[in-house]
Each structure stands twice: as structure tokens, then as C-alpha cells.
């Protein structure tokens, strides 16, 4: 598999000179298997950038897009109305997200209904389907095998294990499970994964309980206990500058080396491409 980060920030987009290297767009990750099939993880403002790249390189062809949502907070869905392939009637968009108290389609549609947006979700020209996933699901999404696990967050949320081509990727953003007082479901979900993308919004010094996020230290702890090969720190605090993230990356790799030599730590940045 190959992945590319289109948005790495949490909570709110943060354009500006202090975030230019790691990026200011919110959560969105492109995943491709060996055939080029596309799976998208989350639909923050980075989804807009992905859509532009697809249309510019697509030569008018139809697209087949599977999109997994971790949850429905704004920073994970804001890109949907601005995803250019969603306005192409030849293309197909399948959105899958965690089961809610109301249907996923109703909730996504609320943000696009008048007076919030000029195009209702039912009026998107793309061939659209919206489905729900529950805890412990194990299903095919295109050529990918996807396992889901409910995580501790103020809103219903899922972490995903994605498998293809004999490789494994875990996407666990917006998880406060390390501080829930209960067994952390991300650890068994991530067992022996090649790459773990993990929420690392906070440092211990600025951690905010009940906000639904992890610290850098707790992300390292999960990676060590799950025996993953690579940890990607993700969902950066909107107040975290590029220079601060440079320091976090150095400190995190040093801490990982002490606990589990060979564990690679990467700080996610827009445009970063990784092979799994």
C-alpha cells in the first residue's frame, strides 16, 4: 500500500506562515493498493486538495472513491461539499462511517442544508451511497479488508485497520482511550501492524481531559505495546507551530528508541507519502 497525507491538523484549519511545512488542512489520508484502488480516510479540508489533484490528473475519467469517516466532528467532514469528484455524475462516492443516533446520511446532510450550504447532499451529481459501520465490523471495502473498533471520544467514533497486499495500516485518530480507565481497544486493533497513524494532538503539559484526544507519549505507548513497525503522529493541535512539531518529532523518536529500538516515528505533514 501507499499513503499520502492531504490534511494532518486537528480541530480547525490553520493556514499561515507558522504551519506551512506540516500544513494547515484538517484530517484526510489517501490510501492506494497495488492496483491503484482508492480508499480515503476522513474528509477534513484536506479532501478538497485531494479532489483537485484527482480532477487535474484524471483526463475526464470517472472516479471510484470509498471514504471512511472516523466520526462526524467538523474537522473530519468539512471537505465533503468541496470534493470536486462529488460533482461528477460519472463518478461513484461511497461514504462509510460510525453508526449514530440518527442516520449517517441525515447528519451529513444537516451541514449542507439551507442556510448552511447552497447544495444539498441529495443534489450532489455523483453516484452517492452512505453506509454505517459498527464496532467489530470486518468487511471488504473495495479490495481492502477493513476492521473497525469503537474508540473513546465525545461523539461516536471508530478506528480502522486496513489490510491489502499483505500489509496493514491502522488509523486511530480522536482517541482518548489511553485515559479512559478501560482497556485500550486500539492496542489489539494495531497488533503487529506495519504502520499506525495515531492521534497525538496533546503533550502531557497541555492535555485536556474529555476532549477526545491523545498525547504524544500515549501514542508511543500504544505503538510499543502493539509492536507496530512505524508510528505516525497525527491530528496536530491547531496552536502547534512547525518548529514545535520539529521538536516533538525529535523527542518522540528518542523516547521510542529507549522503549523499543527499531520503532520508526514520523510526524505527519501535508504531502508526505509513505509506502507500507
N, C-alpha and C positions, 0 to 999 in steps of 0.2 A: 504494500500500500504506500501511497504518497499523500502527504497532507500539506496544506497551505493555510496560514493564518491570515484572515481578512479583517478581523477585529479581535482585540485582546483586552480591551478595557472593560471595567465593570461600572454599573450604576448609571452613568451618563456619558455621552461623547465628550471628549476633551481635546479639541483641536488647539494648536498653539505651539509656540517655539519650545516649550519645556517638554513636549510629548512627541516631537517629530520623529524620533528614532524608533520608539516602541509603538507609536501610533495612538490615535485618539478614538478610533471607532470601537463600538461595543461588539460583543461576542459573536463570532462567526468563523467556522473552520470548514474548509473544503477537504473532502476525503475522496481519493480515487483508488480503485483496484487496478489490477494489471491490464484489464480490458478498457480502462478509461471510464467505467461507470462512476456516476457522481452521487455521493452522499454528503449532505450539508448538515453540520452540527450547529444549531442555533441560528437565529435570524435577527441579530442586532444590526446596527447601522453598517457593519462590515459587509452584510449581504448585498447592499447596494453596489459596493465596489466589485464584488464577485459577479453580479449580474451584468455590469458594464463590460467587464473583461470577457464574459461569455458571449455577449452580443457582438462585441468588436471582433472576436475571433471565430464566430460561428458561420459566417458566409451565408446567412439566411436559413440555416438548417433548424429543424425542430430540436428542442432540448427535452430530456427526461430527467427530472430532478426529484430526489427523495430528500426531505427535510425533517430532521429530528429536532424537536424543541425540548430543552431541559425543563422549562417552566415558562410562565407567561408574564413575568415582570417585564417592564417596558424595554429594558436594555437587551432583552433576548428576542423581541418580536418587532421592534421598530422598523426593521429593514423590509418587512414583507410588502408594504404598499409601494416601496421604491425599487423592488426587484424587477428589472426590465423584462426578463423572460415571462413574468406573470401577465404581461400584456400581449403575449404572442399566442394567438389561437391555435397554432400548430403544436405548441409545446404542452408538456404534462408536468404538473406540480402536485406531489403527494406530501401533505404535511401530517406528521405524526407527533403527538405529544401526550403528556400525562393526563389521565382521566381526572376530570374536575367535578364540582358540584353541579355545574351546567355543562352543556355540550361544548366541546372544544371549538366547534365552528361558531356557536353563538358568542363565546367570549372573544375570539379573534375578531369577529365581525363588529363587536361593540366599538373597537378603536377606529374602525373605518366608516362607521355610520355617521350620517349628518348629525351634529355640525362639526365632527372631528376630522373628516376627510371627504373629498369630493367623489371618491369611487368606492362603492360598497363592495364587500368581499364577494358577493354573488355576481357582481358585474365584471369581475376580472375576466378577461378573454381566455386565459389559459384553461386547459382541461384540469380542473382542480378537484382533488379529493382530500378530505380531512378525517383522520382516524385517531383513536385513542389507544394508549398502551398502559398496561397496569404493572404493578410490582411483580418481578419474577418472570416476566414475559421472555420467551425465547422464540424468535421468528425470523424469517427471511425478509429483508428489505432490499429488493433488487438482488444482486449477487452477494450482498453482505449478510452475515449472521449477526443479529443484534440481541443481546441480553440486557434486561433492564433491572434496576433496583431503586426502590424508593429511598430518598435521602432526606435528611433533617433540614427543613427550610420553612420559612413562614408561609409560603404557598406550596401547593402540591408540586413536587419536582422529582425528576428521575435522573439517575446516572446511567450511562450506556457503556457496554462492552461491545466493540465492533470487531468482527473477525472476517478476514478474507485472505486468500493466497497463503494460508498457513501462518498468518501473522495476527497480532491482536493489539487493539488500541482501546483505552478506557478514557471516557470523557466524563469527568466528575466536577462540574462547576457548581457554585452556590450550595455547597455542603457545609453544615456546621456540625456534622456527625461526631467529630473528634471531641466536641464539648457537650454532647447530649446526655452523657451519663449512661448510654446504652452501647451495645456492640456496634462498631462502625461497619455498615454494610459495604462500604467502598473497598475495604481490605479484601474480603473474599472475591468481590467482583473483579478486582485488579490482580488476582493471584497470577504471578509469573507472566504478566502482560509485557509485551515489548516496549510499549510507551503508555504512560499515564499523563493525561492532561488534567491538572488538579487546581481547583480554586486556591489562590494564595493572596487574597485581597489585603489581609492584615499582617502586621508584625505583632508580636506579643505586647509591645508597648502601646499599640493603638487598637487592639482587638475590641470589638463591640458585640457583646453577647446579644442574642436573639435576632441579629441582623441577617443570619443565614450564610455566613462565610467562614473560611478557614484562615489560619495563619500560615506563613511560610514554613515554620517549624512543624506544624501538624501535617502539612503536605509531605514534607520529608519523612516524617514518621510513618505515614501510610505507605509511601514508596518502599521504605526499608522493610516493613512488615510484610508487604505483598510481594517482595522480591522482583520488582519491575526492573527493566533494563534502563529505562530513561524516564525522568520526571520533567514535565514541562509546567512551569509556574505560570498561572493564567488568571484572568479576571482582575487585572491590576486596579488598585484604588485610584479614583479619578484625581486625587491630590498627589499621586506618586509621580515624580519627575523622571526623566530619562536617567539623570545622574543617580537618583535614588535606586532605580531598578538595576543600574550597573553594580552598585554596592550590594544589593540584595542577591544578585546572581553570584558574585564572588563569595559572599558569606555562605550562601546555600550550598555551593559546590564544596566548600571547605567542610561544612558540617556533614554533608553526605559522605565525603571521603572518610571521615572519622567513624561513621556508623556502619557504612557498607562500601568498602572500596570497589570501584568499578561502576557505581551508580552515576550515570550522567545526569546533570541538572541543566536545564535550558530555561531561559526566561523568554516567554512568548513575545514576539513582536510582529507587527504587520509586515506581510511579505515573506516571512520565514517559511521555508519549505523543508520538510523532513521526510526521509524515507524510512519506512518501518519494515 
